[in-house]
């Protein structure tokens, strides 16, 4: 899960983008919301992008979605139609994991299941050059545990946590696992700068930096709503106009996905056992009743499907 609340100030991150040879090819494992966003960002940066997605229907859906975003960019004068066509042409989808083996860096964006991710990294570790960076976009699982599946070269595994929507939000958390080589982390940091994003470095702790702060905060907001203190509309309005947030907190949860937020809350609570990190009962009930947010049309607010 991921997003932002406010953006002020400028980045103080060191510029490593010229310290290492530029990345020319990226593989993204898994399309969906995050995978398609990451592929979109990398293609816009001029890189060759290989996407691995086992579902042909998801490939068709998400390629259309990326093209839709690009067409809106053309309509707003941000790019020419020739640039749109060229950007889309840089993305090559495939259904086999072997489609990723030749990339300079592989970014895994598969569903948040440790068994699935470890199997992917075990296979990648055995079939890619040892200089290839293997990164996970996990927001809730241990990067160190995922890296342990790469038994040959675990030191080349790190986390690259993009924020949703990836084409819009500039932040990427660069996470070093217990055995990540510092040079691998520096190369990953440089890659993030190369694609025009703002990296921050952090250790492998549950929630990393942003979600460790954000999840308890959003849970507090849900409890205010749960108590009947104010309507969802007024809570969001209060935060937007009183705290200068660009999006209200309940709208943000709808954007993230209530199920995703509940899962992330449970993971944090399991790690820290702090009550603020536990998902509020009302939100758990909403998920069980099928209210997942924007992606299926109803959460704290209703949306056109």
PADO-701947 format. One line per field, with one value per residue (C-alpha): residue number from 1; x, y, z. Coordinates in nm, 3 decimals, padded with zeros to 5 digits. Last residue first. Layout:
// residues N
pos <- (NUM, ...)
px <- (X, ...)
py <- (Y, ...)
pz <- (Z, ...)
END
This chain:
// residues 305
pos <- (305, 304, 303, 302, 301, 300, 299, 298, 297, 296, 295, 294, 293, 292, 291, 290, 289, 288, 287, 286, 285, 284, 283, 282, 281, 280, 279, 278, 277, 276, 275, 274, 273, 272, 271, 270, 269, 268, 267, 266, 265, 264, 263, 262, 261, 260, 259, 258, 257, 256, 255, 254, 253, 252, 251, 250, 249, 248, 247, 246, 245, 244, 243, 242, 241, 240, 239, 238, 237, 236, 235, 234, 233, 232, 231, 230, 229, 228, 227, 226, 225, 224, 223, 222, 221, 220, 219, 218, 217, 216, 215, 214, 213, 212, 211, 210, 209, 208, 207, 206, 205, 204, 203, 202, 201, 200, 199, 198, 197, 196, 195, 194, 193, 192, 191, 190, 189, 188, 187, 186, 185, 184, 183, 182, 181, 180, 179, 178, 177, 176, 175, 174, 173, 172, 171, 170, 169, 168, 167, 166, 165, 164, 163, 162, 161, 160, 159, 158, 157, 156, 155, 154, 153, 152, 151, 150, 149, 148, 147, 146, 145, 144, 143, 142, 141, 140, 139, 138, 137, 136, 135, 134, 133, 132, 131, 130, 129, 128, 127, 126, 125, 124, 123, 122, 121, 120, 119, 118, 117, 116, 115, 114, 113, 112, 111, 110, 109, 108, 107, 106, 105, 104, 103, 102, 101, 100, 99, 98, 97, 96, 95, 94, 93, 92, 91, 90, 89, 88, 87, 86, 85, 84, 83, 82, 81, 80, 79, 78, 77, 76, 75, 74, 73, 72, 71, 70, 69, 68, 67, 66, 65, 64, 63, 62, 61, 60, 59, 58, 57, 56, 55, 54, 53, 52, 51, 50, 49, 48, 47, 46, 45, 44, 43, 42, 41, 40, 39, 38, 37, 36, 35, 34, 33, 32, 31, 30, 29, 28, 27, 26, 25, 24, 23, 22, 21, 20, 19, 18, 17, 16, 15, 14, 13, 12, 11, 10, 9, 8, 7, 6, 5, 4, 3, 2, 1)
px <- (-01.713, -01.844, -01.743, -01.907, -01.732, -01.595, -01.551, -01.747, -01.672, -01.469, -01.120, -01.216, -01.262, -01.277, -01.635, -01.698, -01.886, -01.574, -01.378, -01.635, -01.632, -01.254, -01.297, -01.548, -01.321, -01.030, -00.712, -00.445, -00.157, -00.297, -00.303, 00.073, 00.171, 00.488, 00.530, 00.181, 00.034, 00.239, 00.128, -00.235, -00.226, -00.079, -00.355, -00.625, -00.480, -00.469, -00.827, -00.943, -00.781, -00.511, -00.751, -01.030, -00.775, -00.679, -01.042, -01.064, -00.752, -00.864, -00.644, -00.415, -00.363, -00.353, -00.416, -00.734, -00.864, -00.784, -00.793, -01.126, -01.276, -01.181, -01.344, -01.644, -01.709, -01.659, -01.918, -01.818, -01.773, -01.965, -01.718, -01.626, -01.539, -01.292, -01.173, -01.110, -00.893, -00.688, -00.637, -00.510, -00.248, -00.147, -00.089, 00.091, 00.395, 00.518, 00.381, 00.623, 00.945, 00.972, 00.633, 00.797, 01.175, 01.427, 01.641, 01.590, 01.725, 01.517, 01.472, 01.305, 01.202, 01.321, 01.399, 01.773, 01.720, 01.562, 01.846, 02.104, 01.940, 01.941, 02.312, 02.376, 02.181, 02.379, 02.701, 02.600, 02.562, 02.226, 02.271, 02.028, 01.799, 01.857, 01.542, 01.527, 01.198, 01.066, 00.895, 00.781, 00.406, 00.231, 00.345, 00.361, 00.000, 00.065, 00.410, 00.716, 00.899, 01.231, 01.360, 01.697, 01.848, 02.204, 02.350, 02.134, 02.358, 02.332, 02.057, 01.814, 01.532, 01.694, 01.624, 01.248, 01.308, 01.541, 01.287, 01.035, 00.677, 00.443, 00.514, 00.674, 00.824, 01.097, 01.432, 01.678, 01.981, 02.151, 02.529, 02.496, 02.360, 02.003, 01.877, 01.932, 01.861, 01.550, 01.407, 01.466, 01.337, 01.008, 00.963, 01.028, 00.769, 00.495, 00.547, 00.566, 00.233, 00.185, 00.077, 00.359, 00.548, 00.901, 01.146, 01.426, 01.733, 01.973, 01.726, 01.824, 01.630, 01.296, 01.119, 01.231, 00.950, 00.704, 00.383, 00.526, 00.482, 00.710, 00.696, 00.921, 00.651, 00.421, 00.678, 00.736, 00.361, 00.319, 00.625, 00.478, 00.151, 00.341, 00.391, 00.272, 00.022, -00.280, -00.433, -00.098, -00.074, -00.431, -00.324, -00.038, -00.274, -00.502, -00.205, -00.114, -00.471, -00.480, -00.155, -00.317, -00.625, -00.445, -00.181, -00.448, -00.634, -00.315, -00.265, 00.083, 00.235, 00.604, 00.676, 00.995, 01.071, 01.330, 01.415, 01.339, 01.231, 00.868, 00.918, 01.041, 00.745, 00.485, 00.643, 00.627, 00.261, 00.175, 00.340, 00.173, -00.188, -00.176, 00.120, 00.344, 00.720, 00.872, 01.191, 01.412, 01.653, 01.898, 02.028, 02.281, 02.643, 02.711, 02.815, 02.612, 02.276, 02.427, 02.286, 02.281, 01.931, 01.847, 01.512, 01.318, 01.054, 00.687, 00.472, 00.173, -00.015, 00.140, 00.053, 00.122, 00.000)
py <- (00.144, 00.483, 00.544, 00.527, 00.654, 00.482, 00.185, 00.120, 00.093, -00.226, -00.079, 00.250, 00.100, -00.262, -00.295, -00.667, -00.735, -00.892, -00.579, -00.354, -00.575, -00.542, -00.166, -00.152, -00.363, -00.114, -00.272, -00.316, -00.066, 00.169, -00.122, -00.177, -00.544, -00.450, -00.725, -00.878, -00.528, -00.424, -00.729, -00.683, -00.319, -00.413, -00.669, -00.422, -00.155, -00.391, -00.501, -00.141, -00.054, 00.213, 00.454, 00.387, 00.434, 00.768, 00.875, 00.802, 01.009, 01.310, 01.399, 01.700, 01.731, 02.093, 02.005, 02.206, 02.218, 01.865, 01.704, 01.861, 01.789, 01.422, 01.398, 01.596, 01.363, 01.049, 01.180, 01.296, 01.168, 00.847, 00.634, 00.440, 00.766, 00.861, 00.498, 00.526, 00.834, 00.651, 00.366, 00.616, 00.742, 00.390, 00.303, 00.623, 00.632, 00.272, 00.298, 00.579, 00.450, 00.071, -00.076, -00.368, -00.310, -00.377, -00.066, 00.258, 00.466, 00.739, 00.772, 01.055, 00.945, 01.057, 00.718, 00.772, 00.873, 00.535, 00.364, 00.550, 00.424, 00.070, 00.106, 00.233, -00.059, -00.303, -00.132, -00.172, -00.550, -00.664, -00.930, -00.806, -00.647, -00.293, -00.106, 00.171, 00.356, 00.521, 00.861, 01.056, 00.990, 01.031, 00.747, 00.511, 00.560, 00.424, 00.439, 00.245, 00.023, -00.091, -00.361, -00.530, -00.855, -00.867, -00.994, -01.306, -01.445, -01.825, -01.886, -01.630, -01.757, -01.575, -01.249, -01.286, -01.330, -01.028, -00.819, -00.894, -00.855, -00.554, -00.307, -00.548, -00.395, -00.658, -00.603, -00.838, -00.650, -00.836, -00.868, -01.239, -01.302, -01.440, -01.800, -01.941, -01.618, -01.556, -01.899, -01.862, -01.505, -01.612, -01.901, -01.665, -01.420, -01.679, -01.834, -01.489, -01.382, -01.009, -01.037, -00.994, -00.668, -00.805, -00.554, -00.708, -00.500, -00.522, -00.741, -01.064, -01.312, -01.133, -01.309, -01.635, -01.571, -01.669, -01.482, -01.196, -00.822, -00.588, -00.223, 00.003, 00.025, 00.209, 00.483, 00.514, 00.544, 00.810, 00.998, 01.002, 01.130, 01.422, 01.464, 01.682, 01.870, 01.781, 01.564, 01.389, 01.311, 01.182, 00.950, 00.827, 00.739, 00.555, 00.371, 00.251, 00.130, -00.046, -00.225, -00.311, -00.477, -00.670, -00.799, -00.883, -01.089, -01.274, -01.378, -01.504, -01.154, -01.088, -00.736, -00.659, -00.286, -00.119, 00.209, 00.560, 00.718, 00.698, 00.321, 00.302, 00.498, 00.297, -00.034, 00.081, 00.179, -00.148, -00.344, -00.144, -00.164, -00.508, -00.630, -00.890, -00.927, -00.611, -00.648, -00.348, -00.269, 00.014, 00.085, 00.365, 00.284, 00.386, 00.709, 00.938, 00.874, 00.877, 01.221, 01.254, 01.292, 01.638, 01.656, 01.979, 02.120, 02.037, 01.751, 01.640, 01.322, 01.053, 00.707, 00.347, 00.000)
pz <- (-01.213, -01.106, -00.747, -00.404, -00.089, 00.223, -00.005, -00.322, -00.695, -00.724, -00.763, -00.598, -00.253, -00.138, -00.014, -00.054, 00.270, 00.425, 00.335, 00.503, 00.812, 00.841, 00.806, 01.090, 01.312, 01.287, 01.145, 01.416, 01.392, 01.656, 01.903, 01.891, 01.866, 01.671, 01.411, 01.403, 01.414, 01.111, 00.911, 01.015, 00.908, 00.568, 00.511, 00.619, 00.389, 00.092, 00.156, 00.184, -00.148, -00.187, -00.356, -00.105, 00.175, 00.021, -00.003, 00.370, 00.436, 00.227, -00.068, -00.123, 00.254, 00.369, 00.736, 00.788, 00.430, 00.318, 00.662, 00.758, 00.416, 00.448, 00.790, 00.665, 00.371, 00.580, 00.824, 01.170, 01.526, 01.454, 01.647, 01.332, 01.156, 01.430, 01.425, 01.050, 01.111, 01.374, 01.127, 00.872, 01.119, 01.221, 00.852, 00.753, 00.982, 00.941, 00.586, 00.505, 00.658, 00.608, 00.698, 00.876, 00.904, 00.629, 00.651, 00.468, 00.181, 00.016, -00.358, -00.556, -00.906, -01.249, -01.402, -01.352, -00.988, -00.915, -01.101, -00.891, -00.569, -00.711, -00.790, -00.437, -00.286, -00.501, -00.391, -00.026, -00.085, 00.054, 00.324, 00.591, 00.335, 00.212, 00.115, -00.145, -00.085, -00.402, -00.392, -00.700, -00.694, -01.030, -01.259, -00.958, -00.848, -00.591, -00.435, -00.544, -00.294, -00.438, -00.204, -00.237, -00.365, -00.501, -00.172, -00.192, -00.469, -00.490, -00.234, -00.372, -00.149, 00.143, -00.040, 00.021, 00.395, 00.401, 00.206, 00.480, 00.361, 00.379, 00.099, -00.146, -00.461, -00.474, -00.642, -00.814, -00.947, -01.231, -01.185, -01.101, -01.450, -01.439, -01.427, -01.078, -00.891, -01.102, -01.014, -00.640, -00.658, -00.819, -00.573, -00.281, -00.413, -00.454, -00.111, 00.054, -00.090, -00.153, -00.518, -00.775, -00.827, -00.875, -01.020, -01.228, -01.314, -01.607, -01.798, -01.977, -01.759, -01.755, -02.045, -01.882, -01.632, -01.904, -01.994, -02.200, -02.228, -02.424, -02.319, -02.528, -02.796, -02.554, -02.511, -02.886, -02.957, -02.690, -02.814, -03.166, -03.017, -02.868, -02.496, -02.207, -02.421, -02.206, -02.480, -02.530, -02.159, -02.167, -02.448, -02.230, -01.946, -02.188, -02.337, -01.989, -01.934, -02.270, -02.183, -01.849, -01.994, -02.268, -02.026, -01.768, -02.030, -02.123, -01.760, -01.671, -01.651, -01.711, -01.835, -02.027, -02.034, -02.260, -02.096, -02.223, -01.895, -02.009, -02.043, -01.683, -01.546, -01.743, -01.637, -01.273, -01.309, -01.484, -01.204, -00.930, -01.047, -01.208, -01.411, -01.248, -01.273, -01.419, -01.621, -01.686, -01.968, -02.031, -01.681, -01.679, -01.594, -01.233, -01.061, -01.291, -01.120, -00.772, -00.685, -00.309, -00.164, -00.030, -00.209, -00.198, 00.032, 00.057, -00.064, 00.136, 00.210, -00.009, -00.135, -00.062, 00.000)
END
